Amino acid sequence: MEASAPVEAGETYDVKIEDLAREGDGIARVSGFVIFVPETSVGDEVTIKVTKVMRKFAFAEVV
C-alpha cells in the first residue's frame, strides 16, 4: 500500500524554498514531499497554503 502525502489541501506550513522548477515555480519540501510554490525564489522562507495534492507532489500559494 502506498503512503499518503504528508500534507493536506487547505493546511498551512512554514517552508523554505530550496529549488526552482523548470516553469519557475519555487520548490519546497515537507517531509521530503515536493510542493510547488509560484512566485517564490530560492532561499525564501514563507508560509504556504496547500491548494492541490497529487500522488507525488502538491501545489501551494504563499499566504
C-alpha positions as CSV (number, residue, x, y, z in Angstrom):
1,M,0.0,0.0,0.0
2,E,1.2,3.5,-0.9
3,A,1.8,6.0,1.8
4,S,-0.4,9.1,1.6
5,A,1.0,12.6,1.2
6,P,2.3,14.2,4.4
7,V,0.4,17.4,3.5
8,E,-3.3,18.2,3.1
9,A,-5.1,20.7,0.9
10,G,-6.2,23.7,2.9
11,E,-3.4,23.3,5.5
12,T,-0.6,25.9,6.0
13,Y,3.1,25.1,6.5
14,D,6.2,27.2,7.1
15,V,8.7,26.2,4.5
16,K,11.9,27.3,2.8
17,I,12.2,27.4,-1.0
18,E,15.0,25.0,-1.8
19,D,15.0,24.9,-5.6
20,L,13.3,26.2,-8.8
21,A,11.2,24.1,-11.2
22,R,11.7,24.4,-14.9
23,E,8.5,26.5,-15.1
24,G,10.0,28.9,-12.5
25,D,7.9,27.9,-9.5
26,G,9.7,27.6,-6.2
27,I,10.1,24.1,-4.8
28,A,9.6,23.4,-1.1
29,R,9.6,20.1,0.7
30,V,7.6,18.9,3.7
31,S,8.9,15.5,5.0
32,G,10.6,15.1,1.6
33,F,7.3,15.7,-0.3
34,V,7.7,18.2,-3.1
35,I,5.4,21.2,-3.1
36,F,5.4,23.7,-6.0
37,V,5.0,27.4,-4.9
38,P,4.6,30.0,-7.6
39,E,6.2,33.5,-7.3
40,T,8.9,32.5,-4.9
41,S,12.7,32.4,-5.1
42,V,15.3,30.0,-3.7
43,G,16.0,30.9,-0.1
44,D,12.6,32.4,0.6
45,E,11.1,31.4,4.0
46,V,7.4,31.6,3.5
47,T,4.1,30.4,5.0
48,I,2.2,28.4,2.3
49,K,-1.3,27.1,2.0
50,V,-1.6,23.8,0.1
51,T,-4.1,24.2,-2.8
52,K,-3.9,20.8,-4.5
53,V,-2.4,17.5,-3.5
54,M,-1.3,14.9,-6.1
55,R,0.2,11.5,-5.7
56,K,3.8,12.6,-5.9
57,F,3.7,16.3,-5.3
58,A,1.5,19.2,-4.3
59,F,0.8,22.8,-5.3
60,A,0.5,25.7,-2.8
61,E,0.3,29.5,-2.6
62,V,2.0,32.0,-0.3
63,V,-0.3,33.3,2.4
